[in-house]
Amino acid sequence: MSTLEQEFLEKIEKHKGIIFKISKMYMDNKDDRDDLFQEITYQVWRAYPGFKGQSEFSTWLYRIALNTAIIFLKSEKKRSFIDNADFSNYRIVQEEYDNEKEEKLSAMYLAIHQLNPIDKAFIFYYLEDFPGREIAEQMGISEGNVRVKMNRAKNKLKDILNSNKY
């Protein structure tokens, strides 16, 4: 295994939670989540040689993962056939949750699935506690616009949760 591959695998292992969360936010079916997880990992691998370290790896990963999720969601063909890469040995280790917490998380994810892809991205940034400046940089909009769009996305999510009595 090359140094580049080893370095990549270490970074992915450290940050796999990001990919898992985005996959869960954008896909409600386990098979689709697994496909999206694999597609994000593949897209990050393809882009990795161009990673210059000018930002944190996690910031760079968020951008690629969210863009991939949005494209994946919009595409009619949801499966990428990868000839030269094998991610089958890469497994996600989920944390154990108590029943009540799991029910609340499930309800939240069900509500998030009802949002449009852009609102999902804003909710993700909110849940990950990203500062407005970083979100603006990632999304290519002003900080003021981030605040407006973030509040709209949170209000939409709150309305969905309230209307479904979650």
C-alpha positions as CSV (number, residue, x, y, z in Angstrom):
1,M,0.0,0.0,0.0
2,S,1.4,3.4,-1.0
3,T,1.9,6.2,1.5
4,L,-0.9,8.2,-0.2
5,E,-3.3,5.3,0.3
6,Q,-2.3,4.8,3.9
7,E,-2.6,8.5,4.7
8,F,-6.1,8.6,3.0
9,L,-7.4,5.6,4.9
10,E,-6.2,7.0,8.2
11,K,-8.0,10.3,7.5
12,I,-11.2,8.6,6.3
13,E,-11.2,6.3,9.4
14,K,-10.8,9.4,11.6
15,H,-13.6,11.3,9.8
16,K,-16.0,8.5,8.8
17,G,-18.6,9.8,11.1
18,I,-19.0,12.9,8.8
19,I,-19.7,10.6,5.8
20,F,-22.1,8.4,7.8
21,K,-24.1,11.4,9.0
22,I,-24.4,12.9,5.6
23,S,-25.4,9.6,4.1
24,K,-28.1,9.2,6.8
25,M,-29.4,12.7,6.3
26,Y,-29.8,12.3,2.5
27,M,-30.9,8.6,2.2
28,D,-33.5,6.9,4.3
29,N,-33.0,3.3,2.9
30,K,-30.0,1.4,4.3
31,D,-28.8,0.2,0.9
32,D,-29.0,3.7,-0.5
33,R,-27.1,5.0,2.5
34,D,-24.4,2.4,1.9
35,D,-24.2,3.3,-1.7
36,L,-23.9,7.0,-0.9
37,F,-21.3,6.3,1.7
38,Q,-19.3,4.4,-0.9
39,E,-19.8,7.1,-3.5
40,I,-18.6,9.8,-1.1
41,T,-15.6,7.8,-0.2
42,Y,-14.8,7.2,-3.8
43,Q,-15.2,10.9,-4.8
44,V,-13.0,11.9,-1.8
45,W,-10.4,9.4,-3.0
46,R,-10.5,10.8,-6.5
47,A,-10.0,14.3,-5.3
48,Y,-7.5,13.5,-2.5
49,P,-4.4,14.0,-4.6
50,G,-5.5,17.6,-5.1
51,F,-6.0,18.2,-1.4
52,K,-3.4,20.9,-0.6
53,G,-4.0,21.2,3.1
54,Q,-5.1,24.9,2.8
55,S,-8.1,24.1,5.0
56,E,-8.7,21.4,7.5
57,F,-9.3,17.9,6.0
58,S,-12.7,17.8,7.7
59,T,-13.8,21.1,6.0
60,W,-12.6,19.8,2.7
61,L,-14.4,16.5,3.3
62,Y,-17.7,18.2,4.2
63,R,-17.7,20.1,0.9
64,I,-17.1,17.1,-1.2
65,A,-19.5,14.9,0.8
66,L,-22.4,17.4,0.7
67,N,-21.9,18.1,-3.1
68,T,-21.7,14.3,-3.8
69,A,-24.9,13.7,-1.7
70,I,-26.8,16.4,-3.5
71,I,-25.7,15.1,-6.9
72,F,-26.3,11.5,-5.9
73,L,-29.8,12.4,-4.7
74,K,-30.7,14.2,-7.9
75,S,-29.3,11.6,-10.2
76,E,-31.5,8.9,-11.6
77,K,-28.7,6.4,-11.6
78,K,-27.8,6.1,-7.9
79,R,-25.0,3.6,-8.2
80,S,-21.5,4.2,-9.2
81,F,-19.6,1.2,-10.6
82,I,-16.1,1.3,-9.4
83,D,-13.6,-0.9,-11.3
84,N,-10.3,-0.2,-9.6
85,A,-11.4,0.5,-6.0
86,D,-12.6,-2.0,-3.4
87,F,-14.2,-0.5,-0.3
88,S,-16.0,-3.7,0.8
89,N,-13.7,-4.2,3.8
90,Y,-14.5,-0.7,5.1
91,R,-17.2,-1.0,7.8
92,I,-19.0,1.7,9.9
93,V,-19.0,1.1,13.6
94,Q,-22.2,2.6,15.0
95,E,-22.4,3.8,18.6
96,E,-24.9,2.1,20.9
97,Y,-27.9,4.3,21.7
98,D,-30.6,3.9,24.2
99,N,-34.2,3.3,22.9
100,E,-35.5,6.8,23.7
101,K,-32.6,8.5,22.1
102,E,-32.8,6.3,19.1
103,E,-36.5,7.1,18.6
104,K,-35.8,10.8,18.8
105,L,-32.9,10.5,16.3
106,S,-35.1,8.5,14.0
107,A,-37.8,11.1,14.1
108,M,-35.3,13.9,13.5
109,Y,-33.9,12.0,10.4
110,L,-37.4,11.3,9.1
111,A,-38.1,15.0,9.3
112,I,-34.8,16.0,7.7
113,H,-35.6,13.6,4.8
114,Q,-38.5,15.9,4.0
115,L,-36.3,18.9,3.5
116,N,-34.8,19.9,0.1
117,P,-31.1,19.1,-0.4
118,I,-29.9,22.6,0.3
119,D,-31.9,22.9,3.5
120,K,-30.5,19.5,4.6
121,A,-27.0,20.9,4.1
122,F,-27.8,23.9,6.3
123,I,-29.2,21.6,9.0
124,F,-26.1,19.5,8.8
125,Y,-23.9,22.5,9.3
126,Y,-26.1,23.6,12.2
127,L,-25.9,20.2,13.9
128,E,-22.2,20.1,13.4
129,D,-21.9,23.6,15.0
130,F,-20.1,25.2,12.1
131,P,-19.5,28.9,12.4
132,G,-21.3,31.1,9.9
133,R,-18.1,32.2,8.3
134,E,-17.1,28.7,7.4
135,I,-20.6,27.9,6.1
136,A,-20.5,31.0,3.9
137,E,-17.1,30.0,2.6
138,Q,-18.3,26.4,1.9
139,M,-21.6,27.4,0.3
140,G,-20.2,30.4,-1.6
141,I,-22.6,32.9,-0.1
142,S,-22.4,35.8,2.4
143,E,-22.6,35.3,6.2
144,G,-25.8,37.3,6.2
145,N,-27.3,35.0,3.6
146,V,-26.2,32.0,5.7
147,R,-28.1,33.3,8.8
148,V,-31.2,33.8,6.7
149,K,-31.1,30.4,5.0
150,M,-30.1,28.7,8.3
151,N,-33.1,30.2,10.1
152,R,-35.4,29.2,7.2
153,A,-34.1,25.6,7.2
154,K,-34.4,25.4,11.0
155,N,-38.0,26.7,10.9
156,K,-38.9,24.3,8.1
157,L,-37.5,21.4,10.2
158,K,-39.4,22.6,13.3
159,D,-42.6,22.9,11.3
160,I,-42.2,19.3,10.0
161,L,-41.5,18.0,13.5
162,N,-44.4,19.9,15.0
163,S,-46.9,18.9,12.2
164,N,-45.9,15.2,12.6
165,K,-46.0,15.5,16.4
166,Y,-42.5,14.2,16.8
